[in-house]
Amino acid sequence: MKLSKLLLIAFSVSLFVSCSSDDDNDQVEYKNGFLILNEGSAGQGSVSFSSNDFNVFEKDTYTAANGSDLLGKYAQNIFFDGDRAYIIAGGSNVINVVNKYTFKLIAKIDTGLANPRYGVVKDGKAYVTNANTYFSASNPNGNTDDYVAVINLATNTYESKINLNATADRLILEDGKLYITEQYNSDKLLIVNTITKALETPIVIGSGADSLEEENGIIYILRKPYGEISEIVKVKISDKTTTKLTFPESLDSAGFLDISDNKIYYTVGSSVYSINTSATVISSSAIFTASSVANLYGFAVNDNKIYLADSGDYKADSKAYIYNLTGALQKELTVGVAPNGFYFN
């Protein structure tokens, strides 16, 4: 009888340990969903997570995974490499390296950065645009001191920089070359060869270049120059030729651009439009207008859904909205301060 009782206790303890171990491994994993980057204001930025079916939502994923560690001010961009996510906090000159499925912090890259903006990855290196100092009467070199930081991802350390003698903002990587927009101070698309670390002859596209995407060998760039009519510029990578689609005067001040399933989606105010990538004219017929969005601050199209983020007042938590492709609202989420982008796991 005593032996039987001891065996029963041992079995129970074993079962408890086994179940506890399973529970420990059954943590929330940030798969099959999307991240919302919240810029923050004078305080810290944050990251929210939602599953694709909206059944799981977490407003502050970074804090949930890393406790008191701070993400940094003015969260700007997230880029990925394998199972790692790199979160740029431009106001703190830091890139937080996390496991993108657990969001546990792996490392912080905090040298060689000066107002970092956007990043891409190729062959174990990250290339990150840095705005460096900003132009002013007392700093006339602020328009020419931007650079690309080259980061070794095996060691998560700054390696070198590529001086641009220009301003730098968004970038994409195609065929071993970086294509970089100069949103405010130039009419050119910069080209950097990642092998030689040298600048190539830039492409004249017009000022005010912002969103850019690549599809089938063509770079699509949304121009929204101050005081001028917006355009979508198409750059053929193979020969660097350009064509332009000019917005009608009825559509004043375009906002964002994204490409999905051979369609160009773009915004004006809180309205969303689309045309085929082969179109030769801009459509002025909106798919829908998001009446709840006062100031559109983030935009993406992915997996037959349209994602919109409202900046709010840049002080309090704001909203993200997900619609289907015909404009029916699927979900409204309360996220952090100033949500500015969507990223998909």
Solvent accessible surface area in square Angstrom, and as a share of the most:
residue,aa,sasa,rsa
1,M,202,0.90
2,K,169,0.72
3,L,125,0.62
4,S,70,0.45
5,K,132,0.56
6,L,112,0.56
7,L,112,0.56
8,L,116,0.58
9,I,92,0.46
10,A,59,0.46
11,F,132,0.55
12,S,56,0.36
13,V,85,0.49
14,S,67,0.43
15,L,95,0.47
16,F,143,0.60
17,V,88,0.51
18,S,56,0.36
19,C,64,0.38
20,S,38,0.24
21,S,51,0.33
22,D,88,0.46
23,D,100,0.52
24,D,95,0.49
25,N,118,0.60
26,D,116,0.60
27,Q,108,0.48
28,V,88,0.51
29,E,85,0.38
30,Y,10,0.04
31,K,89,0.38
32,N,110,0.57
33,G,1,0.01
34,F,0,0.00
35,L,0,0.00
36,I,0,0.00
37,L,0,0.00
38,N,1,0.00
39,E,27,0.12
40,G,3,0.03
41,S,35,0.23
42,A,76,0.59
43,G,39,0.37
44,Q,68,0.30
45,G,6,0.06
46,S,19,0.12
47,V,0,0.00
48,S,0,0.00
49,F,2,0.01
50,S,0,0.00
51,S,15,0.09
52,N,65,0.33
53,D,89,0.46
54,F,39,0.16
55,N,125,0.64
56,V,68,0.39
57,F,75,0.31
58,E,47,0.21
59,K,84,0.36
60,D,54,0.28
61,T,0,0.00
62,Y,2,0.01
63,T,64,0.37
64,A,66,0.51
65,A,12,0.10
66,N,30,0.15
67,G,44,0.43
68,S,109,0.71
69,D,46,0.24
70,L,111,0.55
71,L,5,0.03
72,G,5,0.05
73,K,81,0.34
74,Y,95,0.36
75,A,0,0.00
76,Q,29,0.13
77,N,14,0.07
78,I,5,0.02
79,F,14,0.06
80,F,57,0.24
81,D,55,0.28
82,G,63,0.61
83,D,72,0.37
84,R,76,0.28
85,A,0,0.00
86,Y,3,0.01
87,I,0,0.00
88,I,0,0.00
89,A,0,0.00
90,G,9,0.09
91,G,40,0.38
92,S,48,0.31
93,N,57,0.29
94,V,12,0.07
95,I,0,0.00
96,N,0,0.00
97,V,0,0.00
98,V,0,0.00
99,N,37,0.19
100,K,27,0.11
101,Y,62,0.23
102,T,42,0.25
103,F,0,0.00
104,K,105,0.44
105,L,58,0.29
106,I,72,0.36
107,A,27,0.21
108,K,71,0.30
109,I,3,0.01
110,D,92,0.48
111,T,84,0.49
112,G,29,0.28
113,L,17,0.09
114,A,24,0.19
115,N,45,0.23
116,P,1,0.01
117,R,57,0.21
118,Y,25,0.09
119,G,7,0.07
120,V,27,0.15
121,V,35,0.20
122,K,59,0.25
123,D,118,0.61
124,G,38,0.36
125,K,56,0.24
126,A,0,0.00
127,Y,9,0.03
128,V,0,0.00
129,T,0,0.00
130,N,0,0.00
131,A,8,0.07
132,N,32,0.16
133,T,63,0.37
134,Y,136,0.52
135,F,115,0.48
136,S,46,0.30
137,A,108,0.84
138,S,106,0.68
139,N,40,0.20
140,P,87,0.55
141,N,99,0.51
142,G,3,0.03
143,N,43,0.22
144,T,61,0.36
145,D,37,0.19
146,D,5,0.02
147,Y,11,0.04
148,V,0,0.00
149,A,0,0.00
150,V,1,0.00
151,I,0,0.00
152,N,36,0.19
153,L,13,0.06
154,A,94,0.73
155,T,82,0.48
156,N,20,0.10
157,T,68,0.40
158,Y,68,0.26
159,E,82,0.37
160,S,44,0.28
161,K,97,0.41
162,I,8,0.04
163,N,98,0.50
164,L,4,0.02
165,N,115,0.59
166,A,12,0.10
167,T,15,0.09
168,A,7,0.05
169,D,8,0.04
170,R,59,0.22
171,L,13,0.06
172,I,27,0.13
173,L,37,0.18
174,E,44,0.20
175,D,123,0.64
176,G,13,0.13
177,K,55,0.23
178,L,0,0.00
179,Y,6,0.02
180,I,0,0.00
181,T,0,0.00
182,E,7,0.03
183,Q,27,0.12
184,Y,168,0.64
185,N,75,0.38
186,S,24,0.15
187,D,53,0.28
188,K,78,0.33
189,L,0,0.00
190,L,11,0.06
191,I,0,0.00
192,V,0,0.00
193,N,29,0.15
194,T,5,0.03
195,I,136,0.69
196,T,89,0.51
197,K,81,0.34
198,A,47,0.37
199,L,76,0.38
200,E,49,0.22
201,T,106,0.62
202,P,47,0.29
203,I,12,0.06
204,V,93,0.53
205,I,0,0.00
206,G,13,0.13
207,S,38,0.25
208,G,7,0.07
209,A,1,0.01
210,D,6,0.03
211,S,7,0.05
212,L,12,0.06
213,E,58,0.26
214,E,50,0.23
215,E,45,0.20
216,N,125,0.64
217,G,33,0.32
218,I,49,0.25
219,I,0,0.00
220,Y,6,0.02
221,I,0,0.00
222,L,0,0.00
223,R,16,0.06
224,K,59,0.25
225,P,10,0.06
226,Y,218,0.83
227,G,78,0.75
228,E,102,0.46
229,I,77,0.39
230,S,1,0.01
231,E,24,0.11
232,I,0,0.00
233,V,0,0.00
234,K,27,0.11
235,V,0,0.00
236,K,100,0.43
237,I,26,0.13
238,S,97,0.63
239,D,78,0.40
240,K,75,0.32
241,T,73,0.42
242,T,49,0.28
243,T,85,0.49
244,K,94,0.40
245,L,13,0.07
246,T,74,0.43
247,F,3,0.01
248,P,45,0.28
249,E,147,0.66
250,S,91,0.58
251,L,15,0.07
252,D,109,0.56
253,S,71,0.46
254,A,5,0.04
255,G,15,0.14
256,F,33,0.14
257,L,8,0.04
258,D,21,0.11
259,I,20,0.10
260,S,19,0.12
261,D,116,0.60
262,N,82,0.42
263,K,82,0.35
264,I,0,0.00
265,Y,11,0.04
266,Y,0,0.00
267,T,0,0.00
268,V,20,0.11
269,G,54,0.52
270,S,25,0.16
271,S,16,0.10
272,V,0,0.00
273,Y,15,0.06
274,S,26,0.17
275,I,16,0.08
276,N,83,0.43
277,T,22,0.13
278,S,92,0.59
279,A,24,0.19
280,T,112,0.65
281,V,108,0.62
282,I,16,0.08
283,S,33,0.21
284,S,64,0.41
285,S,84,0.54
286,A,45,0.35
287,I,52,0.26
288,F,23,0.10
289,T,80,0.47
290,A,1,0.01
291,S,109,0.70
292,S,68,0.44
293,V,7,0.04
294,A,99,0.77
295,N,66,0.34
296,L,20,0.10
297,Y,57,0.22
298,G,0,0.00
299,F,22,0.09
300,A,8,0.06
301,V,10,0.06
302,N,51,0.26
303,D,99,0.51
304,N,87,0.44
305,K,46,0.19
306,I,0,0.00
307,Y,5,0.02
308,L,0,0.00
309,A,0,0.00
310,D,11,0.06
311,S,0,0.00
312,G,37,0.36
313,D,86,0.45
314,Y,85,0.32
315,K,164,0.70
316,A,57,0.44
317,D,68,0.35
318,S,8,0.05
319,K,68,0.29
320,A,0,0.00
321,Y,12,0.05
322,I,0,0.00
323,Y,17,0.06
324,N,45,0.23
325,L,57,0.29
326,T,108,0.63
327,G,17,0.17
328,A,48,0.37
329,L,92,0.46
330,Q,77,0.34
331,K,73,0.31
332,E,79,0.35
333,L,8,0.04
334,T,63,0.36
335,V,0,0.00
336,G,5,0.05
337,V,29,0.17
338,A,0,0.00
339,P,0,0.00
340,N,28,0.14
341,G,8,0.08
342,F,14,0.06
343,Y,35,0.13
344,F,59,0.25
345,N,45,0.23
